Amino acid sequence: MSGRLSRSGTGLGDFAPGPSDLPPPFEVLVPGEFGGKARGLIHTGMMLRDGRPLAGEHTALLRIPPSALLSTDLFDEVVAAAGLGDLLRRGPPEGDEKAVYDAFLRARLPKRAREVLREWLGRNRVPLAVRSSSLQEDNRLYSFSGIYRTHFVANAGPLDRRLAAVERAILVVLGSTFLPRAYAYRARHGIRPDDEKMAVLLQHVVGRRRGDLFHPLLAGVGFSRNMYPWTDRISVEDGVVRLVYGLGTRAVDRDYARVFVPSRPRLRPEGFSVDAIEQYAQTRFDAVAFDGTDFRSGIPVSAAVPREGNDLHVVSSLVREGEFLRAPRFPLGPDDRFVVTFDEMIAGRTAFPLVPVVRALFGSLSEALGTPVDVEFAASAGPGEEDGVPRLFHVLQVRPLGVRAANRSVAVDPGRHRVLLRARRVMGNGERTGIRRAVLVLADEYRRTRPDRAVREILRLNRALEGVPYLLVGPGRWGSSNPALGVPVGYESVAGCAAIVEVAAGSMAPEFSYGTHFFGELLSSELFYLAVVPAEGDFLDEEEFLRHAGPARDGVRLVEFPEPVTLQVDGAGRRGVAFVTGEVTETPAAPPPPG
């Protein structure tokens, strides 16, 4: 079969291999253009096949999961056959996601595509990740991370049932091209609707079965640039990794994960106290499920309490009498608590060289692509490896990291103007002037309303403020999937803001989450991020915000400032400030950056 790879600015130069050049893990099911996600993986696979030492002495451990490619020709055929030709240009009716999915799920794959898919499924009876790979996705300018869908399929049972489930998942991924967040993203980046089409990647899920669940021992996302160096001992060039137990969906969602820097892996952004490590440790995981649901999210780690033979103990530490033991010991005491830390692996005390592999891979792939990179990966012990320690490192995705060009040095200096907020944990670098609006969520009001109603109101205001820069201010973690940790908005709800401001409020605390889809998109969209933690010297003038705010509607207020506001963010110096340009007062000196 013939095939083409999109060349839409992926950071891979003129890389465009023919189908005969594809490395062994890849099969072409529907020929045509395969988009950015496939392009990055194929390039990596070809380098491995050609003997490039991408992980130095550990390169032999690297693998790419077996994958099948369905090109944008399939997208064209489905859209035409279903009469959806105008949908991409005009958008979904009133932003209705359900209407989009209903339209696609009424469609069918072409007969020839179903025949080829049936034959491939007959040879591939393993859980699958059905992933997007659009023409514009994962390129140097825009990653689309978190914008399009990935759908997991258990791929178990009779062939006809498996075919129906995978066909449905493919249609869901094709339909995600038309979701409101995709329209908002393309509009913000000036991408014409006709320039975007969707290809699909069918990828084996890395892992092994544990009861009615299937998942890897560990998965993660790594960025070769760290735009949030939380201490002077690390730099932007050191990169950053988020690591989770189970599927990597937890690593790219704004949830708790183990965060480390490959050059100094034992440093922790949360500090070293037992209480802090427990507070910021992963408590839930995701897995493919064989119970008919295909995917199960938010499984309590406590439901998989380690036993001898359960490999969760490989990535856990044991808390006994308020102290960490270096590794779990059996039998368990009645008050023993397991905490997912990855400490033994990160410290190099297991047979799996996680940190050296990640560190070498960052450098090799950044050099090969000529740009900083974003890498998703997974690892799991294979059949018969009873110690539970992985032997292979699977690369799931490689794409250019959307790091903006270095800006001039920003002087964060409000002078004698009235300060609205000041923060020492920031992302981005630059200045925005003339801001006259803010969308404000107060913790107490948010707790008294339904999160889904707050999300709808924020989305409404984001649309109403189209083209008007505004500050988005609220408690905890914007974009968290857990409403108890923060407001669970999606990208389409915040696409128009100038800056995201997260405010510590009791148990709702900001958490550095650079390695997430949500904040990856904030950076590529050139939005600013500020975390305000008053207990650590940061400042938010809540009274001044409320003085110019309208009434709360589903826990959300619109603030209209009578004077323009200026926002200054110095990412390298780790500080930011917003102040009223036309109002002069006495202001305290800015706090020093955190040590």
FENQUI-V97671 format. One record per helix or strand. SS is the DSSP state (H for helix, E for strand). FROM is the first residue (numbers start at 1). TO is the last residue. If there is no record, write none. Layout:
ss->[SS/SS]
from->[FROM/FROM]
to->[TO/TO]
//
This chain:
ss->[E/H/E/E/H/H/E/E/H/H/H/H/H/E/E/H/H/H/E/E/E/E/H/E/H/E/E/H/E/E/E/H/H/E/E/E/H/H/E/E/E/E/E/H/H/E/E/H/E/E/E/H/E/H/E/H/E/E/E/E]
from->[4/19/26/33/35/56/62/67/72/87/93/97/111/128/150/159/180/193/198/208/213/218/236/240/249/258/264/274/282/284/294/301/311/316/323/337/343/354/373/393/417/425/430/443/451/470/486/491/499/505/508/517/528/534/539/542/549/553/556/575]
to->[4/21/30/33/49/61/63/70/81/90/95/105/123/134/153/178/188/195/204/210/215/223/238/244/252/261/264/279/282/289/300/304/315/320/325/340/346/369/379/400/423/427/440/447/464/476/486/493/503/505/508/524/532/536/540/547/549/553/570/584]
//
